[in-house]
Amino acid sequence: MDCFKLDSSEFQANWNQMLYQISATFSMLLLYALYVVLLTFSLYTVIRQNSGGRRFFLVTSSAMFLLGTCDVVVSVLLVGISIRVNKAQVQGSPDLPRLLQLYNTFFVVDAILMVANNLVTDILFSYRCYIVWGLKKTILIGPIFGMFATVAVGAYTATGSETLPKIVFLTPYITAVATSVLLVCLTAGRIWYIKREARSEVDGQIFAQRDTAIAMLLESGAIYCVSIIIWVVAQSLIYQFPNSGPESVYIFFGVTSGVWSQIVVSAVLTMSVP
């Protein structure tokens, strides 16, 4: 009678990965339901407007919805695969290598979707900033450089994350946060400046609208940036425990990952500002 010996450390690593995936998918589904409602309201608002950038907002918001939906679908599939991985390992099934390879493939797809969604969100913020600044292309030099640096450094770190120093590994996430903060500050700052210069020429109702615009930009931008910062903190904790760390760390990382992947709703809210 053959005796199957279970590798406890390998099982713990797969178990933690399953906990991460379940918590990420759960938080993602909760936010996705809210996202659909808010997106519908935003699209309704944009369609009623006669602004020149209406088509751009419709295209980008549709792209974000498609990416977000695909991310949810892939995440649900990953939950099923991760459960099968743990079952196959306990039973000593010969399908384990195939399931691990399948999980890794979908995990890469999920990561690509998250990066793409974040990039589209930054593009939407950039376009809003471009419009507010009176179509001045030079104002986008800094944000475009930040987006390029995020993608380039992210691709570099993805090829050797296990050997790179922690600060280098976290660099693309730091540049993503910096780019988002810069865009929010540029846009809100420009609206505030226009409001101050035109104080004697407009009525109180327009001032109230601009105050609302500034508030929404700052609030949505803050939510977007804080979610990334918390995710970076969780990622750094995972970096300390790459294989078999505490289960709570992986659950926390999963929740923050699910929140970040759907937090693009903040950008959709921003685009509906009059």
N, C-alpha and C positions, 0 to 999 in steps of 0.2 A: 504493500500500500504506500503510495507516494505521499510524502508529507510536505505541504506547502508552507514556506516560511515567509511571513509578512515583514517587509522592511518598515519598521516603525517610523523612522525619520522621513522616508519617502511618502508614507501614508499621511503623516501629519502635514507635509507640504501640500499634498493634493486636497486634504481635508480643508486646510486654510484657504486654498484657492476656491474651493466650492463655497465656503462661507462668504468670501469676498464677492463672488459672482451673484449669489442669492441676495445679499444685502444691496448690491449695486442695482440689480434689476428691480427690486422692490421699490427703492427710492425713485428710480427712474420712471416706473409706471405711475407712481403717485403724481409726480411732477408733469408727466406727459398728459395726464387727464386735464390738469389745470392749464397746460400749455395749449391744448386744442381750443379750450374756451376763450382764452385771451387772444389767441391768434385769430380766431373768427371775428372777435370784436375789432382787432387792429385792422384786419383786411376790410371790414365794413367801413371803418373810419377813413382809410386811405382811398377806397373806391369813391367815396363821397366827395373827396377833395379834388380840386382841379389843378394841383401843383404839377410842375413839369417833371418832377422825379417820381411821379406815381408809378409808372411802369417799372422803374428800377426797384422800388420798394416791394412791388408785387412779386417780381422775379426772385429777389433775394429771400424774401420771407417764405416763398414756396420752396426754394432750395433748402432753407433751414428746416422746414417741415419735413421734406423728403429725407434729408439726412438724419433728423431726429427720429423719424419713424423707422428707418433702416437700423439705426442704432438700437432701438428698443427690440426689434425683431431679432437681431444678432445676439443681443444680451440674453433674451429668453432661450435661444438655442444653446448658448453657452452654459446656462444653468442645467439644461437637460444633459448636455455632454459631460459636464463636471460631475454630475450625480452618477452617470454611467461609468466614469473613470474610477470613482471610489468603489463602486460595486464590483467592477472588473478586477480591481487590485485586491479586494478582500477575497474574492472567489478564485484568484489566480488565473483569470481568463486570458487566453492568448490574444484576445482583441485589445488588450491594454495599450500596446504601442500604437496601434491604428487610432484608437480613441484619443490618445495624447497628441498625436500629430494633427488630428482633426480639431482638437481644442485649440492648439497653438495657432492653426491657420485662421480660425474664426476670431481668435483673440487679436491677431494682427489686423484683421479687417475692422474689428471694433475700434482699435486704436486709431486707424486711418480715418474712420468716420468721425471720431471725436476731434481729431486735428482739423479735418475739413470743415466741420461745423464751427469750430473756433475761428478759423480763417474767414469764413463767410460772415460771421458776426463782426469781426474786425473791419471787414470791407464795408459792411453796412454802417458801422460807426464812422468810418473814414468818409463815406459819401455824405453822411449827415454833417460832418465837420466841414467838408468841401462846400456844401450848399450854404451853410451859415456864414462862412468866410467869403462869400461873394464869388465863388468859383475860382479862388486863387489856388493854383496847383502847387505853389511853393510850400504852402502850409502842410501838405501831405508828405513832405520829404522825410520828416522824422518818423511818423507812423508807418510809412512804407518800409523804411529801413528796419524798424522794429519788427514788423511782420516777416520780412525777409530773414532777419537774424534768428527769429524764433523757429522758422521752418528749417533753415540751414543747420543751426546748432542742434535742433531736435533730431534731424536725420543723422547727424554725426554721432550723437550720444546713443542713438538707438542701435548702432552697430557695435558698441563696446561698453554698454552700461555696467557690465559686471566688473570691469577693470578700471573705469574712470573714477577720479576722485569725486566725492559727494558734491562739492561746489560746482564742478563741471557738469555733473549729471543734472543738477537743478537749474542750470543756466537758462535753458529754453523756457522754463516755467516763469523764471524771474523776468525775462524779456517780454513774455506775454502779458504779465501783470503791468509792467512799465508801459507797454504800448497802449493798453486799455486805459490806464490812468491818464496818459498824455492826451488821448483822444477826448476823454470826458472833460478834462480841464480846458483844452483848446475850444471845444464847442460851447461849454457852459460859460467860459470866460468871455467869448465873443458875444454871446447873447447879452450878458451883463453889460458889456461895454456899449453895445448898440443901444440898450435901454437907457444907460446913463447919458449918452450923447443926445438922444432924441427926447429927453424928458419934457422939454418945453414944447414939443411939436405934436405929441400924441395924447390921447385921453387916458383916463385911469383904467378903462377896460383892457386896452392893449397892454398896459403895464402888468395887469393881473395875468394876462395870457403869457407874457414873457417870464414872469415869476414862476408860473406853473411849468413852463418849458424847462427853466433852469432846475427846478426841483425834481422833475421827472428824469432829466438827464443825470443829475447827481445821484439820485436814488437808484436808478437802474444800473448806472455805471458802478456804484458802490457795491450793489448786490453781486454784479458780475465779477468784480475784482476780488471781493471777500471770498467768494466761492472758490476762485482759483487759489488764493492764498491758503485757505484751509486745506484744499486738495494737495498743495505743495507740502504742507506740514505733514499730512498723512503719508504722502509719497516718501518723505524723508524718514519717517518711522519705519516704513516697509524696507527702505534701504538698509536700515540697521538689522532687520530680521528677514533676509532674502528667502529663506526656505521654511523654517519651522518656528516662527515667532508666536507671541500670544495671539489667541483667537480674536480677542477684542480689537487688536490693532488691525487685523484684516477686515473685520466687520466695519470698523470706522472708516477704513480706506475705501471699502465698497460703497458705503453711504455717500461719502464725499465725491466719489467718481460718478455715481448716478446723478447726483445733484449737478455737478459741473456739466455733464453731457447734455442736460436739458435746460441749463440756466440761460440759454440763448433767448429764452422768452423775454428777458430784460431788454434785449435789443429790439425785439418786436414791439414792446411797449414804447420804447423811445421813438420808433419810426412813426407812431401815431400822433406825436405831438404836433399841434397845428403850426 
